[in-house]
Amino acid sequence: MYQYYETRERSKRGKYVLAVLLLALACAAGVLFWLHEANSRPVSKAYGVKRVSTVKGTHLAVYDGKGWKTQFWDGVNLGATLPGHAPGELAPTKEDYLRWFAMMKAMHVDVVRVYTILPPTFYEALAQFNSGRKDPLWFIQGIWSPEEELIGKNELGNDAYKPDITHQFRHEIQDAVHAVHGDADIPPRHGHASGHYDADVSQYMLGWMVGTEWFPYAVKKTDDAHPGMSPYSGKYFSATKNASPFESWLASMLETLANTEMQYGWQHPVSITNWLTTDPLHHPDEAFPQEDMVSVDPTHIKPTSEWKAGYYASFHIYPYYPDFLRYQKSYQHYRTPDGRRDPYAGYLNQLRHYVKGMPLVVAEFGVPSSRGMAHRGPLGRNQGYHTEKDQGDIEKTMLKDIREEGYDGGFVFSWQDEWFKFTWNTKDLNIPATRRPKWFNKLTNEQNFGVVAEDAGKAKDQIYLDGKTTDWKGREKKSRSYPDFTLSVAHDPAYLYLLLKKKHGDWDFSKDPLDVGFGTQPGGSEKADAAPGLSFPGGIQTLLQIRGKKDSRMMINSAYDYESWFYGKKLHMIPQVPDGGNAGAGKFVLWKLPLSRPLTLPQSKRKIPFEAFDVGKMKPGITDPKSPKYDSLADWYAKGKVLEVRIPWMMLGFTDPSRLMVWKNFYKAGKVQPVKSDGIRVYPAINSNTSGKDKPEPLFYTWRPWNQPAYHERKKQSYYILQKAFENKRLEPIPPARSGS
């Protein structure tokens, strides 16, 4: 172990017993050594350095006992926690890891990347799973940088050379190396893994990824604070003469890693994490200055001849952000080998030709299967609102692009859904942050990137929209009878569910349009301009209208509509709703999510208007994953006398359904202000008369607050699509990088 231990003296009594014990221990050690050697992978010991992986030319290679084997590396990124838990709580058990590793190998995953030091159980499970395997699940160990400290409280960035930042990063690097080599005792620290690490998994390690997505203002602050700095020069890593101060700082961090790993006589390939925001390319038509303000150039750091394992480049590359992927002409006109126009492939091509002579991997790529959206991308590769099948098909095509452009690997983001994540266009409404993991927000795209779903509710208690009602029997719900139908209401940590059964005839929305009002607090409206024939005693904040396949929608009272208040009333980016703050006026607007503020492209001077997504449009379909007609984005389904609906909590105005918290009238509060709700008043009505005398009596529905949400695991359709993509392409040779066209 690398910690120091107290030395204790033994008395002379019992020497014979001690000798016997030592002999027994020696025999046991011999058996354990034999078992270890039998289960160990071949290790190269050339140059007096132990390696199982290395850089060979422009490829990452592994040692098979005879030589170095190269291949394209199909990978996934593994998150740190489970629903109901913050990321720093590191909730998965050893059994979870063992199950996931088996699922990954069944998916033909070659390598799993983790972002930070995980608990000892991860490394124990990896060692157990790989023991005796000829085809191990390789892993890449990420090392988390002091991200919050680099960003700073005011988000203006901090100098990386500040002693506390440098010390913290070096300490994290050293802990990571010791943990991988099964030689660490890490004390408890909030938000970090800790414990006794004795599982040496260095023989299954493909490489290191150091750092996180670099905050551009921190990079600039560092570079501006150290003009004329001499490039860093170390025994194992050095910065080139044209390296920036920030790049020199990174080179010194890699030197720390190398020195620590050489304490064990081991070396593994090393890279720094990077992303498009700090790539080394120039993007003249990028509208946001910070997205092309600075670069972190991987070619400005070089390994010396002492670091035999080599150095590679890794980038997070998504298809929808930054905006230059949509507007840079060279990308828009780029064609793939099969003739497709593909801006994503165009970017890959340019980066591959810039980063020459070294392996290059896409460390993150993917799209989310979320109900919400946060940004649009070329070719419909948007940041959200994809079915699980579309998610898989898009990621399969992106993987094809990565292969064809001469990259050495592509790692899908991510393995499992992560309930704690946030997105810029729902963050302000998804509060408090500490409660985010307690419920599943389908409007937050970042929570829905997994190829393994972490679905809300127990598997045996699922309600599927399929026209059948057996799944409603025996579960907790509330029901009420109306003249034309019965209404039942239930919920789980993701949705509110409605079941409406006609008493006479089948549902025909062309004749009997359905309106359902929802009141969650005092101060709503007893009327709605979108439903002129109805009255809602007590007032409503949101309104569901089922009309048919193309014109069903979820609407919100303008006084509670964040988009029209914040971007209209406060920022004047979109037209204001007249008298929009008067909740009683009954002005209802379609539920929307902002996607982009108005932009002016600096090179072409093209003006891009404010963009929003009509998230309130309600789509019919079946939500049973076992059905051949399964649609993961479906909101309602009608068959015969049965109508079933599911509504994401945020679309009903909840900031935190686990504690029954909703947001108040924005115009009166002047901000996003949560308030406690007693529950939901549900007002259903077939709005076939317009006399204004129809006053549906509400069904009042409430529930007990929860702290630990029920959930279950399920393979998405995207899992199976990528399983075939990984299997069918893993044995093909890696193509050389192509020149652009």
C-alpha positions in Angstrom: 0.0 0.0 0.0 1.2 3.5 -0.5 0.1 4.6 2.9 2.5 4.5 5.8 1.7 2.1 8.7 2.8 1.9 12.3 5.6 -0.5 12.9 4.9 -2.9 15.8 7.5 -5.1 17.6 6.7 -8.7 18.4 7.8 -10.4 21.7 10.1 -13.4 21.6 7.4 -15.7 22.9 5.5 -17.8 20.4 8.3 -17.8 17.8 7.5 -21.4 16.9 3.9 -20.6 16.3 4.9 -17.7 14.2 7.2 -19.8 12.1 4.4 -22.3 11.4 2.0 -19.5 10.5 4.6 -18.0 8.2 5.1 -21.4 6.5 1.3 -21.7 6.0 1.1 -18.2 4.7 3.9 -18.9 2.2 2.2 -22.0 0.9 -1.1 -20.1 0.6 0.7 -17.3 -1.2 2.2 -19.8 -3.6 -1.3 -21.2 -4.4 -2.7 -17.7 -4.8 0.3 -16.7 -7.0 -0.4 -19.8 -9.2 -4.1 -18.9 -9.5 -3.3 -15.3 -10.2 -0.9 -16.3 -13.0 -3.4 -18.8 -14.4 -6.0 -16.0 -14.6 -3.7 -13.2 -15.7 -3.5 -11.7 -19.1 -0.2 -11.8 -21.0 1.9 -8.8 -20.0 4.7 -7.3 -22.1 7.8 -6.5 -20.1 9.9 -4.9 -22.8 12.1 -2.0 -21.8 11.6 -3.1 -18.2 8.0 -1.7 -18.3 4.8 -3.8 -17.8 2.2 -3.1 -20.5 -1.0 -4.8 -21.7 -2.0 -1.9 -23.9 0.0 0.6 -25.9 -0.1 3.0 -28.8 1.0 1.4 -32.1 1.2 4.1 -34.8 -2.3 5.6 -34.9 -4.0 2.8 -33.1 -4.6 1.6 -29.5 -3.3 -2.0 -29.3 -3.5 -4.8 -26.7 -0.9 -7.5 -26.0 -1.9 -11.1 -26.8 1.3 -12.8 -25.7 2.8 -12.9 -29.1 2.4 -9.3 -30.3 0.3 -6.2 -30.3 -3.3 -6.5 -31.7 -5.1 -3.5 -33.0 -8.8 -3.1 -33.6 -11.6 -0.6 -33.6 -12.8 -0.1 -30.1 -16.6 -0.2 -29.6 -17.3 1.3 -26.1 -19.9 2.7 -23.7 -19.7 5.3 -21.0 -20.8 4.1 -17.6 -22.5 6.5 -15.1 -21.7 6.6 -11.4 -25.1 6.2 -9.8 -28.7 5.0 -9.8 -32.2 6.6 -9.6 -32.9 8.2 -6.3 -29.2 9.0 -5.7 -26.9 11.9 -6.4 -23.8 11.1 -8.5 -21.5 11.4 -5.5 -23.5 8.7 -3.6 -22.1 6.1 -6.0 -25.1 3.7 -5.4 -24.4 0.7 -7.7 -23.5 -2.5 -5.9 -21.1 -5.2 -6.9 -24.0 -7.3 -8.2 -25.1 -4.3 -10.4 -21.6 -4.1 -11.9 -21.4 -7.8 -12.5 -24.9 -7.8 -14.2 -24.0 -4.8 -16.3 -20.6 -6.2 -17.4 -22.4 -9.4 -18.7 -24.9 -7.2 -20.5 -22.1 -5.2 -22.1 -20.3 -8.3 -23.3 -23.5 -9.6 -24.7 -23.9 -6.3 -26.6 -20.3 -6.8 -28.0 -18.9 -3.9 -26.1 -15.1 -3.9 -26.1 -14.4 -1.2 -23.5 -16.2 0.6 -20.8 -15.2 4.1 -19.9 -15.7 5.5 -16.4 -15.3 9.2 -15.5 -13.9 9.1 -12.1 -12.7 6.8 -9.3 -15.5 4.4 -8.5 -16.0 2.5 -5.2 -13.9 -0.6 -4.6 -16.8 -2.8 -5.6 -16.4 -1.7 -9.2 -12.8 -2.9 -9.5 -13.6 -6.0 -7.5 -16.4 -6.8 -9.9 -14.3 -6.1 -13.0 -11.5 -8.4 -11.7 -14.0 -11.1 -10.9 -15.8 -10.8 -14.2 -12.6 -10.9 -16.3 -10.9 -13.6 -14.3 -10.0 -16.4 -16.7 -11.6 -14.7 -19.8 -9.7 -14.7 -23.0 -11.9 -11.8 -24.2 -11.9 -9.4 -21.2 -14.1 -6.3 -20.9 -11.4 -3.6 -21.1 -11.9 -0.3 -19.3 -10.7 3.2 -19.5 -10.2 5.0 -16.3 -11.2 8.7 -16.3 -9.8 11.1 -13.8 -12.1 14.0 -12.7 -10.6 17.4 -12.8 -11.5 20.1 -10.2 -14.3 21.3 -12.5 -16.2 23.5 -10.1 -13.0 25.2 -9.0 -12.0 25.8 -12.6 -15.4 27.3 -13.4 -15.6 29.4 -10.3 -18.6 30.6 -8.3 -19.2 33.5 -10.7 -18.6 31.3 -13.8 -15.8 33.6 -15.1 -13.2 30.9 -14.8 -10.2 30.4 -12.6 -6.4 30.1 -13.2 -5.6 26.4 -13.3 -2.2 27.1 -11.7 -3.9 28.3 -8.4 -2.2 26.1 -5.8 -5.5 24.6 -4.5 -6.6 23.6 -8.0 -3.3 22.1 -8.9 -2.9 20.2 -5.6 -6.5 18.9 -5.8 -6.0 17.6 -9.3 -2.7 16.0 -8.6 -4.1 14.3 -5.5 -7.0 12.9 -7.6 -4.6 11.6 -10.2 -2.5 9.8 -7.6 -5.5 8.3 -6.0 -6.8 7.0 -9.3 -3.5 5.3 -10.1 -3.3 3.6 -6.7 -7.0 2.5 -7.0 -6.5 0.9 -10.4 -3.4 -1.0 -9.1 -5.4 -2.2 -6.0 -3.2 -0.2 -3.6 -5.3 2.5 -2.0 -7.1 3.5 1.2 -9.1 6.5 0.3 -10.7 8.3 3.2 -14.4 9.4 3.0 -14.9 12.7 1.2 -18.3 14.1 0.2 -19.1 13.4 -3.4 -16.2 11.0 -3.9 -15.6 7.3 -3.8 -13.7 6.0 -0.8 -12.6 2.8 0.9 -10.0 0.0 0.7 -8.9 -0.8 -2.8 -7.1 -4.2 -3.2 -8.3 -5.4 -6.6 -5.5 -4.8 -9.1 -7.2 -4.4 -12.5 -4.3 -2.9 -14.3 -4.1 -5.9 -16.6 -7.6 -5.0 -18.0 -7.0 -1.4 -18.6 -6.9 0.1 -22.1 -5.9 3.5 -21.1 -6.4 6.7 -19.1 -8.6 9.8 -19.8 -7.5 12.7 -17.8 -9.9 15.6 -17.0 -13.3 16.8 -18.0 -14.8 19.1 -20.7 -12.6 22.2 -20.2 -14.4 25.4 -19.3 -13.3 27.9 -22.0 -13.2 30.9 -19.6 -10.9 28.9 -17.3 -8.6 28.1 -20.2 -8.5 31.8 -21.2 -8.0 32.9 -17.6 -5.0 30.5 -17.3 -3.5 31.5 -20.6 -3.9 35.3 -19.9 -2.3 35.0 -16.4 0.9 33.4 -17.7 2.1 35.1 -20.9 5.4 33.9 -22.2 5.5 30.9 -20.0 8.2 28.3 -21.0 6.7 25.0 -22.1 6.6 22.3 -19.5 9.3 19.6 -19.8 9.1 16.4 -17.8 10.7 13.0 -17.9 7.6 11.3 -19.5 5.6 14.2 -20.9 6.4 17.6 -22.4 4.6 20.5 -24.0 5.7 21.7 -27.4 7.2 25.1 -28.0 3.8 26.5 -29.2 1.8 25.1 -26.2 -0.3 27.5 -24.2 0.1 27.8 -20.4 -3.1 25.7 -19.9 -1.7 22.9 -22.2 1.6 23.0 -20.2 -0.4 22.6 -17.0 -2.1 19.6 -18.5 1.3 18.2 -19.5 2.4 18.5 -15.9 -0.7 16.6 -14.8 0.1 13.8 -17.2 3.6 13.7 -15.7 2.1 13.3 -12.3 0.2 10.3 -13.6 3.2 8.8 -15.3 5.4 9.1 -12.2 2.8 7.6 -10.0 2.1 4.6 -12.3 5.8 4.0 -12.7 5.9 3.3 -9.0 4.4 0.0 -10.0 6.5 -0.4 -13.1 3.4 -0.1 -15.3 2.4 2.1 -18.2 -0.9 2.5 -20.1 -1.8 4.9 -22.9 -2.8 8.4 -21.8 -5.1 11.0 -23.2 -6.7 14.3 -22.0 -10.5 14.6 -22.3 -11.6 17.3 -24.8 -14.7 18.5 -26.6 -15.8 20.7 -29.5 -15.9 23.9 -27.5 -12.1 23.7 -26.9 -11.1 21.9 -30.1 -8.1 23.1 -32.1 -10.1 24.0 -35.2 -11.4 27.4 -36.3 -15.2 27.9 -36.7 -15.8 31.3 -38.2 -19.6 31.1 -38.3 -20.1 30.1 -34.6 -22.5 32.5 -33.0 -21.4 32.1 -29.4 -17.9 33.5 -28.8 -17.1 31.1 -26.0 -17.6 28.1 -28.3 -14.6 29.1 -30.4 -12.7 31.4 -28.0 -9.8 29.1 -27.0 -8.4 25.7 -27.9 -6.8 22.9 -26.0 -4.7 21.2 -28.6 -3.8 17.6 -27.9 -0.9 17.8 -30.4 0.8 20.4 -28.2 1.5 17.7 -25.7 4.0 14.9 -26.4 5.2 11.8 -24.6 8.9 11.4 -24.3 10.8 8.2 -25.3 10.5 7.1 -21.7 6.7 6.7 -21.9 6.5 3.5 -24.0 2.7 3.1 -23.7 2.1 6.3 -25.8 -0.4 9.1 -25.9 -3.7 9.4 -27.8 -6.4 12.0 -28.3 -10.1 11.8 -27.2 -13.0 14.1 -27.9 -16.7 14.2 -26.9 -18.4 14.8 -30.2 -22.2 15.2 -30.4 -24.1 16.0 -33.6 -26.2 19.0 -32.4 -24.0 21.4 -30.5 -22.2 23.8 -30.8 -24.1 25.6 -33.6 -21.3 25.5 -36.1 -22.3 21.9 -36.8 -25.5 23.3 -38.3 -24.1 26.4 -40.1 -20.5 25.9 -41.1 -20.7 25.4 -44.9 -17.8 23.0 -45.2 -19.6 20.6 -42.9 -23.0 21.1 -44.6 -21.5 20.1 -48.0 -19.4 17.2 -46.9 -20.2 13.8 -48.4 -19.6 10.4 -46.9 -18.1 7.5 -49.0 -21.7 6.3 -49.9 -22.6 9.8 -51.1 -24.6 11.1 -48.1 -24.4 14.7 -47.0 -23.4 14.5 -43.4 -22.2 17.5 -41.4 -21.2 15.2 -38.5 -18.9 13.2 -40.7 -17.5 16.5 -42.1 -16.5 17.6 -38.7 -15.0 14.1 -37.9 -13.0 14.3 -41.1 -11.5 17.8 -40.4 -10.6 16.8 -36.8 -9.0 13.5 -37.9 -6.8 15.3 -40.4 -5.7 17.9 -37.9 -4.9 15.4 -35.2 -2.3 13.4 -37.2 0.1 10.6 -36.2 -1.7 9.5 -33.1 -4.8 7.5 -32.1 -8.0 9.5 -32.0 -11.2 8.2 -30.3 -14.7 9.7 -29.9 -15.0 9.4 -26.2 -18.7 10.4 -26.2 -21.4 10.3 -28.9 -25.1 9.7 -28.9 -28.6 11.2 -28.8 -31.3 10.9 -26.0 -34.6 9.0 -26.2 -36.3 11.8 -24.2 -39.7 13.3 -24.4 -38.2 16.8 -24.3 -35.6 18.5 -26.6 -32.9 21.0 -25.9 -31.3 21.7 -29.4 -31.8 20.9 -33.0 -29.1 19.2 -35.0 -28.5 18.5 -38.7 -30.3 15.5 -40.3 -32.8 15.4 -37.5 -30.1 14.4 -34.9 -31.6 16.6 -32.3 -30.8 16.8 -28.6 -33.9 14.9 -27.7 -37.4 13.7 -28.8 -36.2 10.4 -30.3 -37.9 7.1 -30.0 -35.7 4.3 -28.6 -35.5 2.9 -32.1 -34.5 6.2 -33.6 -31.9 6.6 -30.9 -30.3 3.3 -31.9 -30.5 4.0 -35.7 -28.9 7.5 -35.3 -26.1 6.1 -33.1 -25.5 3.3 -35.5 -25.1 5.8 -38.4 -22.8 8.0 -36.2 -20.7 4.9 -35.4 -20.4 4.2 -39.1 -19.2 7.8 -39.6 -16.6 7.4 -36.8 -15.3 4.2 -38.3 -15.2 5.5 -41.9 -13.3 8.7 -40.9 -10.4 6.7 -39.5 -11.0 6.9 -35.8 -9.7 4.3 -33.4 -12.8 4.0 -31.3 -16.3 5.3 -30.5 -17.9 5.2 -27.1 -21.6 5.6 -26.9 -23.0 7.9 -24.2 -24.4 6.4 -22.1 -25.0 2.9 -20.6 -27.9 3.8 -18.3 -30.4 6.6 -17.8 -29.3 9.1 -15.2 -32.1 10.8 -13.2 -29.9 13.4 -11.5 -28.9 15.1 -14.7 -30.2 18.6 -15.8 -30.6 20.5 -19.1 -30.4 24.2 -19.6 -34.1 24.6 -20.8 -35.6 22.7 -17.9 -33.1 23.4 -15.1 -34.9 26.4 -13.7 -38.1 24.5 -13.4 -36.5 21.2 -12.1 -35.9 22.4 -8.5 -34.5 21.9 -6.0 -31.4 20.3 -7.5 -31.0 18.0 -4.6 -34.4 16.4 -5.4 -33.8 15.8 -9.1 -32.7 12.2 -8.6 -36.0 11.4 -6.8 -38.2 11.6 -10.0 -37.7 11.0 -13.7 -38.2 14.1 -15.8 -38.9 12.9 -19.3 -38.6 16.5 -20.5 -35.0 16.7 -19.5 -33.1 15.1 -22.3 -29.9 14.6 -20.3 -31.7 12.1 -18.1 -32.5 9.8 -21.1 -29.3 9.0 -22.9 -29.0 5.4 -21.7 -29.2 2.3 -23.9 -30.4 0.7 -20.7 -33.6 2.3 -19.4 -34.1 3.1 -15.7 -37.8 3.1 -16.0 -40.0 4.6 -13.2 -42.0 2.2 -11.1 -41.7 -1.4 -10.3 -41.7 -3.7 -13.4 -44.8 -5.6 -12.1 -46.7 -2.3 -11.6 -46.2 -0.8 -15.0 -49.1 0.9 -16.8 -48.8 0.6 -20.6 -50.8 2.6 -23.1 -52.2 -0.3 -25.1 -56.0 -0.3 -24.8 -56.0 -3.0 -22.2 -56.9 -2.4 -18.6 -55.5 -5.4 -16.7 -52.4 -3.4 -15.6 -54.7 -1.0 -13.8 -56.1 -3.8 -11.6 -54.7 -4.2 -8.1 -52.6 -1.0 -8.2 -53.1 2.2 -6.2 -55.4 4.6 -8.0 -58.5 6.8 -7.6 -61.7 6.5 -9.7 -64.9 8.4 -10.3 -67.9 7.9 -12.5 -69.2 10.5 -14.9 -72.3 10.4 -17.1 -70.4 9.3 -20.3 -67.3 7.6 -18.9 -65.4 6.5 -15.8 -62.1 8.1 -14.9 -59.2 6.5 -13.0 -56.0 8.3 -12.0 -52.6 6.8 -11.0 -49.0 7.8 -11.0 -45.3 6.7 -10.8 -42.1 8.8 -10.4 -42.3 9.8 -14.1 -45.9 10.2 -15.1 -49.5 10.9 -14.1 -51.8 8.3 -15.7 -55.4 8.6 -16.8 -57.8 5.9 -17.8 -61.1 6.9 -19.3 -63.7 4.2 -20.2 -66.7 5.1 -22.3 -70.0 3.8 -21.0 -71.7 3.9 -24.4 -70.0 3.4 -27.7 -66.3 3.8 -28.6 -64.1 6.8 -28.5 -64.5 9.0 -31.6 -62.8 12.3 -31.0 -64.1 13.8 -34.2 -67.5 13.7 -32.6 -66.6 13.8 -28.9 -63.5 16.0 -28.3 -62.1 15.4 -24.9 -60.8 18.2 -22.6 -59.2 17.5 -19.2 -58.3 20.4 -17.0 -55.7 20.1 -14.1 -55.7 22.3 -11.0 -52.7 22.1 -8.7 -53.0 25.2 -6.6 -55.3 28.2 -6.0 -55.3 31.0 -8.4 -55.8 29.3 -11.7 -58.6 30.0 -14.2 -62.2 28.7 -14.2 -62.3 29.1 -18.0 -60.0 28.4 -20.9 -60.1 30.2 -24.3 -59.1 26.9 -25.9 -62.2 25.1 -24.4 -65.0 27.8 -24.6 -67.8 25.4 -23.6 -66.4 24.5 -20.3 -66.0 25.8 -16.8 -63.6 24.5 -14.1 -64.7 25.4 -10.6 -61.6 26.0 -8.4 -59.4 26.9 -11.4 -56.9 25.1 -13.6 -53.2 25.7 -14.6 -52.9 23.1 -17.4 -55.3 21.7 -20.0 -55.2 18.4 -22.0 -57.1 18.3 -25.3 -57.5 15.0 -27.2 -58.8 15.6 -30.7 -57.0 13.1 -32.9 -53.6 11.9 -34.2 -52.4 15.3 -35.3 -54.2 17.9 -33.1 -54.0 16.6 -29.5 -52.1 18.8 -27.2 -51.1 19.8 -23.7 -51.6 23.5 -22.9 -50.7 25.8 -20.0 -52.2 28.9 -18.5 -50.1 31.8 -19.8 -49.5 33.0 -16.2 -47.7 29.7 -15.5 -45.9 29.4 -18.9 -42.2 29.9 -18.4 -41.4 30.4 -22.0 -43.8 33.4 -22.6 -42.9 34.9 -19.2 -39.1 34.6 -19.3 -38.4 35.0 -23.1 -41.3 37.3 -23.8 -42.1 39.4 -20.8 -38.5 39.6 -19.3 -36.1 39.2 -22.3 -38.4 40.4 -25.2 -37.1 37.7 -27.5 -40.6 36.5 -28.5 -44.0 38.2 -28.6 -45.6 38.7 -25.2 -49.0 37.2 -24.4 -51.4 40.2 -23.8 -52.5 40.3 -20.2 -50.5 37.0 -19.9 -50.0 37.4 -16.1 -53.7 37.4 -15.4 -54.3 33.7 -14.6 -58.0 34.2 -14.3 -58.3 35.4 -17.9 -58.0 31.8 -19.1 -55.4 32.3 -21.8 -53.9 29.0 -22.6 -50.8 28.4 -24.8 -49.2 25.3 -26.2 -46.5 23.9 -24.0 -43.1 24.7 -25.5 -39.5 24.3 -24.6 -36.9 26.9 -25.8 -34.2 25.5 -28.0 -32.1 28.6 -29.0 -32.1 32.3 -28.5 -31.9 34.6 -31.5 -28.5 34.4 -33.2 -26.5 36.3 -35.7 -23.8 34.3 -37.4 -20.6 36.3 -37.4 -19.2 35.4 -40.8 -22.3 35.2 -43.0 -24.3 37.8 -40.9 -27.3 35.4 -41.2 -29.9 36.0 -38.5 -31.4 32.9 -36.8 -34.7 33.5 -35.0 -35.7 32.3 -31.6 -36.3 28.5 -31.7 -38.7 26.5 -29.6 -40.0 22.9 -29.6 -43.8 22.2 -29.4 -43.4 19.7 -26.6 -47.1 19.9 -25.8 -48.2 18.1 -28.9 -49.5 14.7 -27.7 -48.8 11.7 -29.8 -50.8 8.5 -29.9 -49.2 5.1 -29.7 -48.5 1.9 -27.7 -46.0 2.1 -24.9 -45.6 -1.7 -24.1 -41.9 -2.5 -25.0 -43.0 -6.0 -26.0 -45.4 -4.8 -28.6 -44.2 -4.7 -32.3 -45.9 -1.3 -32.4 -44.0 0.0 -29.4 -43.5 3.8 -29.4 -41.5 5.2 -26.5 -42.7 8.7 -27.2 -46.4 7.9 -27.1 -48.6 10.0 -24.8 -52.1 8.5 -25.3 -53.8 5.5 -26.9 -57.5 4.8 -27.6 -59.0 1.5 -28.5 -62.7 0.9 -28.4 -64.1 2.2 -25.1 -60.6 2.6 -23.5 -58.5 5.7 -23.5 -55.2 5.8 -21.6 -53.0 8.9 -21.2 -49.6 9.5 -19.5 -48.4 13.1 -18.8 -44.8 13.9 -17.7 -44.9 15.7 -14.3 -43.3 18.9 -15.5 -46.0 19.4 -18.1 -48.5 19.6 -15.1 -46.4 22.3 -13.5 -44.4 20.3 -11.0 -41.0 21.3 -9.9 -40.8 18.2 -7.6 -43.6 15.7 -7.6 -41.9 13.6 -4.9 -42.8 16.4 -2.5 -45.9 17.8 -4.3 -44.2 21.0 -5.2 -45.4 23.2 -8.2 -44.4 26.6 -9.5 -46.4 29.8 -8.8 -47.7 32.4 -11.2 -44.4 33.7 -12.7 -45.8 37.3 -13.2 -46.7 37.6 -9.5 -43.7 35.8 -8.1 -41.2 37.5 -10.4 -39.2 34.2 -10.4 -39.5 30.5 -10.3 -41.0 30.1 -6.9 -42.1 26.6 -5.7 -45.2 26.2 -3.6 -46.7 23.1 -1.9 -49.6 21.5 -3.7 -52.3 19.4 -2.0 -52.7 17.3 -5.1 -54.4 17.5 -8.5 -58.0 18.4 -9.3 -58.7 16.5 -12.6 -61.7 17.9 -14.6 -62.6 15.6 -17.5 -65.3 16.6 -20.1 -66.5 15.6 -23.5 -66.7 19.1 -24.9 -69.5 18.5 -27.5 -71.7 21.4 -26.3 -70.7 25.0 -26.2 -73.5 26.3 -24.0 -71.0 27.3 -21.3 -73.0 25.4 -18.7 -70.8 22.3 -18.6 -69.0 22.3 -15.2 -67.3 19.0 -14.7 -66.8 18.0 -11.1 -63.2 17.3 -10.4 -61.7 14.1 -9.2 -59.2 15.0 -6.5 -56.0 13.0 -6.6 -53.1 13.1 -4.2 -50.3 10.9 -3.1 -47.7 10.3 -0.4 -44.4 12.1 -0.8 -41.4 9.8 -1.5 -37.7 9.8 -1.0 -36.6 6.6 -2.7 -38.3 6.2 -6.0 -39.3 2.8 -7.4 -37.7 1.9 -10.7 -36.6 -1.0 -12.8 -34.0 -1.8 -15.5 -34.8 -2.5 -19.1 -32.8 -2.8 -22.3 -34.0 -0.2 -24.8 -34.5 -0.9 -28.5 -31.2 1.1 -29.1 -29.4 -1.6 -27.1 -30.3 -4.3 -29.6 -29.6 -2.1 -32.6 -26.1 -1.2 -31.3 -25.5 -4.9 -30.4 -25.8 -5.8 -34.0 -23.7 -2.8 -35.1 -20.9 -3.7 -32.7 -21.0 -7.4 -33.7 -21.1 -6.9 -37.4 -18.3 -4.4 -37.6 -15.9 -5.3 -34.9 -13.7 -7.5 -37.1 -13.4 -5.1 -40.0 -10.0 -3.4 -40.5 -9.8 0.2 -39.4 -9.9 2.4 -42.5 -7.3 5.2 -43.0 -8.5 8.8 -42.6 -10.0 10.2 -45.8 -9.5 13.6 -47.3 -12.5 15.8 -47.4 -14.8 16.2 -50.4 
